Amino acid sequence: MKRLSSIPGVGKKLAERLGLELKDKVAGIVPASSSAAAESVAALGGLLEDAVGALLNLGYRKPQAEAAVKAASDAVGTGDLPALLSAALRLLSR
């Protein structure tokens, strides 16, 4: 909603209405890999969510961040946040 309301002439109410009306249509557009990564990140919980949040704060998009954190957790494990972030950043820099 925030991105929609940043468009000139689109306020909060119109952005919410557009979001509700387009929600079902946009759901078919999202690639399956990003939704699968999002589900697996959400299922693993706190540490991975923190890693995704850190990547979002660095300016990466949510699907990119979730996929990188998922791949990094498969490679490194989920025990150490700095190692997880380092591996995810290496994957994103390729």
DSSP file (Angstrom, degrees, kcal/mol; ACC not computed):
  #  RESIDUE AA STRUCTURE BP1 BP2  ACC     N-H-->O    O-->H-N    N-H-->O    O-->H-N    TCO  KAPPA ALPHA  PHI   PSI    X-CA   Y-CA   Z-CA
    1    1 A M     >        0   0    0      0, 0.0     4,-2.7     0, 0.0     5,-0.2   0.000 360.0 360.0 360.0 -36.1    0.0    0.0    0.0
    2    2 A K  H  >  +     0   0    0      1,-0.2     4,-0.7     2,-0.2    13,-0.0   0.904 360.0  48.6 -61.4 -41.4    2.8    2.4    0.8
    3    3 A R  H >4 S+     0   0    0      1,-0.2     3,-0.6     2,-0.2     4,-0.3   0.903 112.2  48.7 -66.8 -40.5    4.2    2.1   -2.7
    4    4 A L  H >4 S+     0   0    0      1,-0.2     3,-1.6     2,-0.2    -2,-0.2   0.911 108.4  53.0 -65.5 -41.2    0.8    2.7   -4.3
    5    5 A S  H 3< S+     0   0    0     -4,-2.7    -1,-0.2     1,-0.3    -2,-0.2   0.627  96.5  68.7 -72.8 -10.4    0.1    5.8   -2.1
    6    6 A S  T << S+     0   0    0     -4,-0.7    -1,-0.3    -3,-0.6    -2,-0.2   0.613  78.1  99.4 -79.9 -10.8    3.5    7.3   -3.1
    7    7 A I  S X  S-     0   0    0     -3,-1.6     3,-2.2    -4,-0.3     2,-0.0  -0.585  91.3-101.9 -74.3 132.9    2.0    7.8   -6.6
    8    8 A P  T 3  S+     0   0    0      0, 0.0    -1,-0.1     0, 0.0     3,-0.1  -0.334 107.6  18.5 -57.9 130.6    0.8   11.4   -7.2
    9    9 A G  T 3  S+     0   0    0      1,-0.2     2,-0.6    -4,-0.1    -3,-0.1   0.345 100.4 105.6  91.5  -5.8   -2.9   11.5   -6.9
   10   10 A V    <   -     0   0    0     -3,-2.2    -1,-0.2    -5,-0.2     2,-0.1  -0.928  49.9-174.0-111.4 114.8   -3.3    8.2   -5.0
   11   11 A G     >  -     0   0    0     -2,-0.6     4,-2.2    -3,-0.1     5,-0.2  -0.248  42.8 -85.8 -95.0-172.8   -4.0    8.6   -1.4
   12   12 A K  H  > S+     0   0    0      1,-0.2     4,-2.2     2,-0.2     5,-0.2   0.905 124.8  48.7 -62.2 -45.1   -4.2    6.0    1.4
   13   13 A K  H  > S+     0   0    0      1,-0.2     4,-2.2     2,-0.2    -1,-0.2   0.915 113.2  46.1 -65.2 -43.8   -7.9    5.1    0.8
   14   14 A L  H  > S+     0   0    0      2,-0.2     4,-2.8     1,-0.2     5,-0.2   0.889 111.4  52.8 -66.7 -38.5   -7.5    4.6   -3.0
   15   15 A A  H  X S+     0   0    0     -4,-2.2     4,-2.3     2,-0.2    -2,-0.2   0.909 110.1  48.0 -63.0 -42.0   -4.3    2.6   -2.5
   16   16 A E  H  X S+     0   0    0     -4,-2.2     4,-2.2     2,-0.2    -2,-0.2   0.905 112.3  49.2 -64.5 -41.2   -6.2    0.3   -0.1
   17   17 A R  H  X S+     0   0    0     -4,-2.2     4,-2.5     2,-0.2    -2,-0.2   0.922 111.6  48.4 -64.8 -44.6   -9.0   -0.1   -2.5
   18   18 A L  H  X S+     0   0    0     -4,-2.8     4,-2.3     1,-0.2    -1,-0.2   0.901 110.4  52.7 -61.6 -40.8   -6.7   -0.9   -5.4
   19   19 A G  H  X S+     0   0    0     -4,-2.3     4,-1.0    -5,-0.2    -1,-0.2   0.913 111.2  45.7 -61.2 -43.4   -4.9   -3.4   -3.3
   20   20 A L  H  < S+     0   0    0     -4,-2.2     4,-0.4     1,-0.2     3,-0.3   0.905 115.0  46.8 -66.8 -41.5   -8.1   -5.2   -2.4
   21   21 A E  H  < S+     0   0    0     -4,-2.5     4,-0.3     1,-0.2    -2,-0.2   0.829 119.7  38.5 -71.6 -31.2   -9.4   -5.2   -6.0
   22   22 A L  H  X S+     0   0    0     -4,-2.3     4,-2.6    -5,-0.2     5,-0.3   0.487  87.9  96.2 -98.3  -3.7   -6.1   -6.4   -7.5
   23   23 A K  H  X S+     0   0    0     -4,-1.0     4,-1.4    -3,-0.3    -1,-0.2   0.907  88.6  42.3 -55.1 -48.3   -5.1   -8.9   -4.8
   24   24 A D  H  > S+     0   0    0     -4,-0.4     4,-0.7     1,-0.2    -1,-0.2   0.862 115.5  49.7 -69.1 -35.6   -6.6  -12.0   -6.6
   25   25 A K  H  4 S+     0   0    0     -4,-0.3     3,-0.5     1,-0.2     4,-0.3   0.870 111.6  47.5 -71.7 -36.2   -5.3  -10.9  -10.0
   26   26 A V  H >X S+     0   0    0     -4,-2.6     3,-1.4     1,-0.2     4,-1.2   0.772  96.7  72.8 -76.0 -26.6   -1.7  -10.2   -8.7
   27   27 A A  H 3< S+     0   0    0     -4,-1.4    -1,-0.2    -5,-0.3    -2,-0.2   0.835  95.4  52.3 -59.3 -33.3   -1.5  -13.6   -6.8
   28   28 A G  T 3< S+     0   0    0     -4,-0.7    -1,-0.3    -3,-0.5    -2,-0.2   0.651 104.7  57.0 -76.3 -14.9   -1.2  -15.4  -10.1
   29   29 A I  T <4 S+     0   0    0     -3,-1.4    -1,-0.2    -4,-0.3    -2,-0.2   0.795  80.7  97.7 -86.0 -30.7    1.7  -13.3  -11.3
   30   30 A V  S  < S-     0   0    0     -4,-1.2     5,-0.0    -3,-0.2     0, 0.0  -0.390  83.9-111.7 -64.5 129.0    4.0  -13.9   -8.4
   31   31 A P     >  -     0   0    0      0, 0.0     4,-1.5     0, 0.0     3,-0.4  -0.302  17.1-127.9 -62.0 145.2    6.6  -16.6   -9.3
   32   32 A A  H  > S+     0   0    0      1,-0.2     4,-2.5     2,-0.2     5,-0.2   0.833 104.8  61.7 -63.9 -33.3    6.2  -19.9   -7.4
   33   33 A S  H  > S+     0   0    0      1,-0.2     4,-2.1     2,-0.2    -1,-0.2   0.886 103.9  47.5 -64.6 -37.8    9.8  -19.9   -6.3
   34   34 A S  H  > S+     0   0    0     -3,-0.4     4,-2.2     2,-0.2    -1,-0.2   0.885 113.2  47.7 -72.3 -35.9    9.5  -16.7   -4.3
   35   35 A S  H  X S+     0   0    0     -4,-1.5     4,-2.2     2,-0.2    -2,-0.2   0.870 112.1  50.5 -71.0 -34.2    6.3  -17.8   -2.6
   36   36 A A  H  X S+     0   0    0     -4,-2.5     4,-2.2     2,-0.2    -2,-0.2   0.904 111.2  48.5 -66.8 -40.4    7.9  -21.1   -1.7
   37   37 A A  H  X S+     0   0    0     -4,-2.1     4,-2.5    -5,-0.2     5,-0.2   0.902 110.6  51.5 -64.9 -40.2   10.9  -19.3   -0.3
   38   38 A A  H  X S+     0   0    0     -4,-2.2     4,-2.4     1,-0.2    -2,-0.2   0.907 110.2  48.6 -63.6 -41.4    8.7  -17.0    1.7
   39   39 A E  H  X S+     0   0    0     -4,-2.2     4,-2.1     2,-0.2    -1,-0.2   0.909 112.9  47.0 -65.1 -41.5    6.8  -20.0    3.1
   40   40 A S  H  X S+     0   0    0     -4,-2.2     4,-1.6     2,-0.2    -2,-0.2   0.886 112.8  49.1 -70.2 -36.4   10.0  -21.8    4.1
   41   41 A V  H  X S+     0   0    0     -4,-2.5     4,-1.2     1,-0.2     8,-0.2   0.923 112.5  48.1 -65.8 -43.4   11.5  -18.7    5.7
   42   42 A A  H  < S+     0   0    0     -4,-2.4    -2,-0.2     1,-0.2    -1,-0.2   0.866 109.7  53.5 -65.3 -35.3    8.3  -18.1    7.6
   43   43 A A  H  < S+     0   0    0     -4,-2.1    -1,-0.2     1,-0.2    -2,-0.2   0.849 106.2  52.0 -69.2 -33.3    8.3  -21.7    8.8
   44   44 A L  H  < S-     0   0    0     -4,-1.6     3,-0.3     1,-0.2    -1,-0.2   0.712  99.0-165.8 -80.7 -19.6   11.8  -21.6   10.1
   45   45 A G     X  +     0   0    0     -4,-1.2     4,-2.2     1,-0.2     3,-0.5  -0.411  38.8  15.1  89.8-149.9   11.1  -18.5   12.2
   46   46 A G  H  > S+     0   0    0      1,-0.2     4,-2.4     2,-0.2    -1,-0.2   0.740 117.8  45.8 -46.5 -54.7   13.0  -15.8   14.0
   47   47 A L  H  > S+     0   0    0     -3,-0.3     4,-2.0     1,-0.2    -1,-0.2   0.917 117.2  44.5 -63.6 -43.6   16.6  -16.0   12.9
   48   48 A L  H  > S+     0   0    0     -3,-0.5     4,-2.6     2,-0.2    -1,-0.2   0.879 111.9  52.9 -69.5 -36.1   15.7  -16.3    9.2
   49   49 A E  H  X S+     0   0    0     -4,-2.2     4,-2.6     2,-0.2    -1,-0.2   0.886 108.5  51.3 -64.2 -37.4   13.2  -13.5    9.5
   50   50 A D  H  X S+     0   0    0     -4,-2.4     4,-2.3    -5,-0.2    -2,-0.2   0.904 110.1  49.4 -63.7 -40.8   15.9  -11.3   11.1
   51   51 A A  H  X S+     0   0    0     -4,-2.0     4,-2.0     2,-0.2    -2,-0.2   0.915 111.7  47.7 -65.4 -42.7   18.2  -12.1    8.2
   52   52 A V  H  X S+     0   0    0     -4,-2.6     4,-2.4     1,-0.2    -2,-0.2   0.917 111.3  52.0 -62.8 -42.7   15.5  -11.2    5.7
   53   53 A G  H  X S+     0   0    0     -4,-2.6     4,-2.2     1,-0.2    -2,-0.2   0.888 107.8  51.4 -60.7 -40.3   14.8   -8.0    7.6
   54   54 A A  H  X S+     0   0    0     -4,-2.3     4,-1.1     1,-0.2    -1,-0.2   0.911 110.8  47.8 -64.1 -41.6   18.5   -7.1    7.5
   55   55 A L  H  <>S+     0   0    0     -4,-2.0     5,-2.1     1,-0.2     4,-0.3   0.867 109.8  53.0 -67.9 -35.4   18.6   -7.6    3.7
   56   56 A L  H ><5S+     0   0    0     -4,-2.4     3,-1.4     1,-0.2    -1,-0.2   0.902 106.8  52.7 -63.9 -39.8   15.4   -5.6    3.3
   57   57 A N  H 3<5S+     0   0    0     -4,-2.2    -1,-0.2     1,-0.3    -2,-0.2   0.774 103.7  57.5 -66.6 -25.4   17.1   -2.8    5.2
   58   58 A L  T 3<5S-     0   0    0     -4,-1.1    -1,-0.3    -5,-0.1    -2,-0.2   0.530 127.5 -99.4 -81.7  -5.9   20.0   -3.0    2.9
   59   59 A G  T < 5S+     0   0    0     -3,-1.4    -3,-0.2    -4,-0.3     2,-0.1   0.479  75.6 138.1 106.1   3.1   17.7   -2.3   -0.1
   60   60 A Y      < -     0   0    0     -5,-2.1    -1,-0.3     1,-0.1     2,-0.1  -0.494  57.4-107.3 -78.0 152.5   17.1   -5.8   -1.5
   61   61 A R     >  -     0   0    0     -2,-0.1     4,-2.8     1,-0.1     5,-0.2  -0.466  29.1-112.4 -77.5 154.0   13.5   -6.7   -2.6
   62   62 A K  H  > S+     0   0    0      1,-0.2     4,-2.8     2,-0.2     5,-0.2   0.888 114.5  49.1 -57.9 -46.4   11.6   -9.2   -0.4
   63   63 A P  H  > S+     0   0    0      0, 0.0     4,-2.2     0, 0.0    -1,-0.2   0.907 114.1  47.4 -62.3 -38.3   11.6  -12.1   -2.9
   64   64 A Q  H  > S+     0   0    0      2,-0.2     4,-2.5     1,-0.2    -2,-0.2   0.939 113.9  47.1 -63.8 -46.8   15.3  -11.7   -3.5
   65   65 A A  H  X S+     0   0    0     -4,-2.8     4,-2.5     1,-0.2     5,-0.2   0.910 112.8  48.4 -63.4 -44.0   16.1  -11.6    0.2
   66   66 A E  H  X S+     0   0    0     -4,-2.8     4,-2.3    -5,-0.2    -1,-0.2   0.913 112.9  47.6 -64.5 -43.0   13.9  -14.6    1.1
   67   67 A A  H  X S+     0   0    0     -4,-2.2     4,-2.5    -5,-0.2    -2,-0.2   0.915 113.5  48.0 -65.1 -42.0   15.4  -16.7   -1.7
   68   68 A A  H  X S+     0   0    0     -4,-2.5     4,-2.6     2,-0.2    -2,-0.2   0.902 112.7  47.9 -66.2 -41.0   18.9  -15.8   -0.7
   69   69 A V  H  X S+     0   0    0     -4,-2.5     4,-2.5     2,-0.2    -1,-0.2   0.899 111.9  50.4 -67.2 -39.9   18.3  -16.5    3.0
   70   70 A K  H  X S+     0   0    0     -4,-2.3     4,-1.8    -5,-0.2    -2,-0.2   0.945 113.8  44.4 -62.2 -48.0   16.7  -19.8    2.2
   71   71 A A  H  X S+     0   0    0     -4,-2.5     4,-1.7     1,-0.2    -2,-0.2   0.897 114.3  49.8 -64.0 -40.3   19.6  -20.8   -0.1
   72   72 A A  H  X>S+     0   0    0     -4,-2.6     4,-3.4     1,-0.2     5,-0.6   0.880 108.7  52.1 -66.7 -37.7   22.1  -19.6    2.5
   73   73 A S  H  X5S+     0   0    0     -4,-2.5     4,-1.0     1,-0.2    -1,-0.2   0.856 108.6  51.4 -68.5 -32.7   20.4  -21.5    5.3
   74   74 A D  H  <5S+     0   0    0     -4,-1.8    -1,-0.2    -5,-0.2    -2,-0.2   0.878 118.8  37.6 -67.0 -36.8   20.6  -24.7    3.3
   75   75 A A  H  <5S+     0   0    0     -4,-1.7    -2,-0.2    -5,-0.1    -3,-0.2   0.893 133.4  20.2 -81.8 -42.0   24.3  -24.1    2.7
   76   76 A V  H  <5S-     0   0    0     -4,-3.4    -3,-0.2     1,-0.3     3,-0.2   0.753 102.3-121.0-102.4 -29.8   25.4  -22.8    6.1
   77   77 A G     << -     0   0    0     -4,-1.0    -1,-0.3    -5,-0.6     3,-0.2  -0.512  25.1 -89.2 104.7 178.1   22.7  -23.8    8.5
   78   78 A T  S    S+     0   0    0     -2,-0.2    -1,-0.1     1,-0.1     3,-0.1   0.092  95.4  92.3-117.5  23.1   20.5  -21.6   10.7
   79   79 A G  S    S+     0   0    0      1,-0.2     2,-0.5    -3,-0.2    -1,-0.1   0.746  81.3  46.8 -90.6 -23.1   22.6  -21.3   13.9
   80   80 A D     >  -     0   0    0      1,-0.2     4,-2.3    -3,-0.2    -1,-0.2  -0.952  58.3-161.0-131.6 113.9   24.6  -18.1   13.3
   81   81 A L  H  > S+     0   0    0     -2,-0.5     4,-2.9     1,-0.2     5,-0.3   0.914  92.7  50.2 -61.0 -47.8   23.1  -14.9   12.0
   82   82 A P  H  > S+     0   0    0      0, 0.0     4,-2.3     0, 0.0    -1,-0.2   0.906 113.5  46.3 -60.1 -39.7   26.4  -13.2   10.9
   83   83 A A  H  > S+     0   0    0      2,-0.2     4,-2.3     1,-0.2    -2,-0.2   0.895 113.0  50.2 -67.5 -38.9   27.4  -16.4    8.9
   84   84 A L  H  X S+     0   0    0     -4,-2.3     4,-2.4     2,-0.2    -1,-0.2   0.924 112.5  46.2 -64.2 -45.3   23.9  -16.6    7.4
   85   85 A L  H  X S+     0   0    0     -4,-2.9     4,-2.7     2,-0.2     5,-0.2   0.901 111.5  52.2 -63.9 -41.1   23.9  -12.9    6.3
   86   86 A S  H  X S+     0   0    0     -4,-2.3     4,-2.0    -5,-0.3    -2,-0.2   0.924 111.8  45.6 -61.5 -44.9   27.4  -13.3    4.9
   87   87 A A  H  X S+     0   0    0     -4,-2.3     4,-2.0     2,-0.2    -1,-0.2   0.897 112.9  50.4 -66.1 -40.5   26.4  -16.3    2.8
   88   88 A A  H  X S+     0   0    0     -4,-2.4     4,-2.2     1,-0.2    -2,-0.2   0.903 110.2  49.8 -64.8 -41.0   23.2  -14.6    1.7
   89   89 A L  H  X S+     0   0    0     -4,-2.7     4,-1.6     2,-0.2    -1,-0.2   0.872 108.5  53.0 -66.1 -36.6   25.1  -11.5    0.6
   90   90 A R  H  < S+     0   0    0     -4,-2.0     4,-0.4    -5,-0.2    -1,-0.2   0.915 110.3  48.2 -63.0 -41.1   27.6  -13.6   -1.3
   91   91 A L  H >< S+     0   0    0     -4,-2.0     3,-0.8     1,-0.2    -2,-0.2   0.890 112.2  48.9 -65.2 -39.6   24.7  -15.2   -3.2
   92   92 A L  H 3< S+     0   0    0     -4,-2.2    -1,-0.2     1,-0.2    -2,-0.2   0.762 104.1  60.0 -72.9 -24.1   23.1  -11.8   -3.9
   93   93 A S  T 3<        0   0    0     -4,-1.6    -1,-0.2     1,-0.2    -2,-0.2   0.560 360.0 360.0 -83.0  -6.0   26.3  -10.4   -5.2
   94   94 A R    <         0   0    0     -3,-0.8    -1,-0.2    -4,-0.4    -2,-0.1   0.487 360.0 360.0 -72.5 360.0   26.6  -13.0   -8.0
